[in-house]
Amino acid sequence: MQELAIPDGAPVIAHASLSAFGYIEGGAETVLSALLKQFDTLLMPAFTYKTMVTPETGPPDNGLNYGAYQDANRMAQFFDPQMPVDRLMGVIPERLRLLPGAQRSSHPILSFVGMNAADILASQTLDEPLAPVGKLLHAGGWVLLLGVDHSVNTSIHYAERLAGRAQFVRWALTPEKIVECPRFPGCSDGFPALAPRLSSQLRRTVVGQGQVQAFPLANLIQAALDCLAQDPLALLCDRTYCERCEAIRNRLLKSSKTENVKFVQTRRKTP
């Protein structure tokens, strides 16, 4: 990791796939040990999608096919801070969660886990689920991709938020009640298209069979903002069945039509 030359003391948000590196003696514990020796403050997503429930009806253009989630609703679980990290996130964040001294934020779907990151984790609320990324940004943070690409890079969702891209509402089971979770991010399958804009900022090394990439978070956010400013449809995936990307396209189309109507009405009023 030292080859990446990340500044001493810089907080890091990491995304990792252990299998991408081939055999590593000690597995996830070895990877975590190496990360924690190198970085004082380490953060990872610890999402728990199994808490999600979906109503029969809800807001339009919300990236959901309402009424199609009965089976998922029946299998939903109440959020608990000790709930294991979703397997889709990989084994490493779950191992981090179990380490003595690790802390976890309390969002019932989009929690983060970290070491020496109490202030960062405390910034998260139901209304601002990606606030920890903003806290990292202001602290000079870095993004670390271990054996994965930008399709799992949560920080790009924060750039979408800053750019004003449409976000969604989801719902989660908690022991007290079902809670509404606003500003839920969209699909990330189109995020690898951002990679060419970051090539000059990329720091890279190889560990075993896997590649490790590092970027200054500020540069990543700015690259994504520039990309979305040039093309509001940028970074969406091209899967026709992606409900969230299609919802964003629909919202942009409606917004464009509204702006055109306002423009025509203004022209008609002009003497």
N, C-alpha and C positions, 0 to 999 in steps of 0.2 A: 504493500500500500504506500510505502514511502516514496515510490517512484512518481506518485500522483502529485506530490509537492503541494498538498492542501495546507493552507496557512495554519500554524499552531493555534489552537483554541477555537477554530472555526466550527460551529455546530454543523452537523451533517444529517440529512435525511437520506436513508438508504432503502433501496428496493433490491431484492435478491432472489435468485433461483439456485438452490444448492446443487440440483442435478446438472446444471450447466457446466459445472467444474469437474465432473467426473468424480473419481474416488478421492476423498479427502479424509485422512485418518482423523477420527474424532468428530467428523461431520459438522453439523451446525454449530456445536460448541466451539470447535476450532475456529470457524469463521468469525463467530461473535467475539471470541477472545482477541483475535487479530484486530477487529474493528475497535474494540474498546481500549486496546493498548495504544491505538493510533489517534483516536478521537475522544475528547473529553465528554462531548455531548452528542449523543446518537439518538435519532428518532426514526421510527418505522411505522407505516400504516398497520393497524390491527383491526381491520374491519370485520363486522359480524353480520353478514347478510341474512343469516338464519332468523334474525329478529324481525324481519320485514313482513308486514301484512299489507294487503291491497284491498280497498273498498270496492263495492260494486259500481259506484259512480264517483266522479271526482272532477278536478279542473280539466278543461280541454287542453289539447296539445301538451300533455304532460308525459309523453313517452311511455304510456301504458295502454294496454288493451284491457280495459276494465272488465271484470267478470271472468277473466281467464286464469285466475290465480287461486281457485278454491283449494287445490291440492297443496300448493305452497303455503296457504294460510293455515291449513290444518297441521302442517308440520312446523310452523313457526314456534320459536322459543322465546321466553322472556329474557331480556337482556340482564346480564349480571356482570359486574366488573371482572369476575374470575372466569368468564366464558372464554373458551379457547378461540384463538384467532382463526378466521375462516381459512380453510385449506387452500383456497384460491390465492391467498397471500403468500403461500410457501411456508416452510417449516421454520425458517430463521426468526421471523417476528414472534412466533409462538415461543421459541426458546428464549428470546429476549424477555418476553413477558414473565417467564418463570424465574428469571435471575433475581437473586436477592438485591434489593435496592431499586429495581425497575418500577416505573410508575406508568399508569394508563389513564388517559382522559375518559370522560364519562358519556360521550355520545353513543346512543344505543345502536347505531349502525356504523358510523365512520370514526371510531376511536383511533387514537395513536398510542403507541407505547414508546417509552424512552428511558434513557439513563442520563442522570444529571440534567433533566429537561423539565423540571417542575413548572417554571414560569411559562415555558412554551406550551406545555400541555394545558395549563390553567386558562390559556387564552381562548380555548375552544368553547363554543356555546351551541345550542340547538340551531340558532339563527345564523351562526357563522362557523360551519363545520370545518372549514379550511383555514381558520384563523392561525393555527400553529405554523402553517407555511408562511403566512405573512410575518409572523414573529421571527421565524428563521431568516426571512428576507432582510429584515431590518437589523438582524444580528450578523449579517455577512455570511450567511449559510451557504453550504454546498450541497449538490445533489450527487449521489453515488448510485450507479447502476451496476449491479454485480450479476453478470450473466443474463441480463434482461435488456430490452430496448425501451423506447419511450412509450410504448403502449401501456406500461404500468407506472408511468411517471406522474404521480399524483400532483406534483407542483404545477404542471401545465393546466390542470383544472383551476388552480388559483389564478393563473393568467387569464383564463376564460372569464372568470368572475370579475376581474379588474376591467376587462374589455367590454363588459356588459352583455356577454352572451347569455342567452336564455338558459335558465336552470330549472330544476324540477322540484316536486314535492313527493316525499315518500313518508311512510308511516311505520312505526316500530312498536313492538310489545315491550312494555316495562312492567314491573310488579305493581305499579300504581294504576296505570292506564295505558291506552294506546296514545302515543304522542305523534304529533305532526312534525316532520323533519324537513324544513324548507332548504332551498339552495343546494339541493342534491345535484351532483355533477352529472354531465352527460357521458357519452361513450368515449373511450380513449383509443379505440382501434386505429384511428387515423393519425394519432400523434407521431408515429415514426416519420411522417413527412416533414417534421420540423428539423430532423437531424442535419440536413445540409446547411441550414442557417447557423448551426452550432459548431461546425467543423473547426473553425479557427479558435474556439474556446475549449475544445475537447482535450482532456488529459486521459491517457489510456495506458493500461498495463494488462498483462496476461497472468492469470493464476490457474495452474493446472490446465484444463481444457477450456476454461471460460475467460471471457473478456470483462475487464472492469473499466468503466467509464466514469469520469467526474467532470462536473460543470459548476461554475459559480452560479448560485441560484439567481442572482440579479441579472446575469446575462441570459439565462434560460427564460426568465419571465419577460425580459425586453424583447427577445427574439420572437416569442409567442405573441406578444402584443403587436409587434410590427407586422407579423404574418396575418393576424386577424384584422388589422387596420387596412391592409391591402386587399384582403378578400374575406368578407364575413363568413363565407362558407368553408374556409380553410380548416383543415384538421378534422373534418368530419369523415366518417368512414364511408365506403361505397357499397355497403351491404344494403340492399333494398328492403330487407326485413328488420333493419335496426330501428326500433321505435323511437329511441331518443334522438338520433341524428335526423330522422324524418320529421320529428316534432320541431326541431330547431329550424329546419328548412321551411316548414310550414309557417312558423312564427315570423321568419324573415320575409317570406313572401307576403304575408298579411301586412307586415310593417311597411314594406315597399309600396303596396297598393294604397295604404293609408296616406303615405307621404305624397304619392302621385295625386291623390284626390285633393289634398291640402294645397298642393302646388297649382292645380287647375283652378281651384276656388280662389286662390290669391290672385292669379292672373286675371280672372273674370272681374274681380273687384278693383283692379288697377285701372285708373282713368286713362 
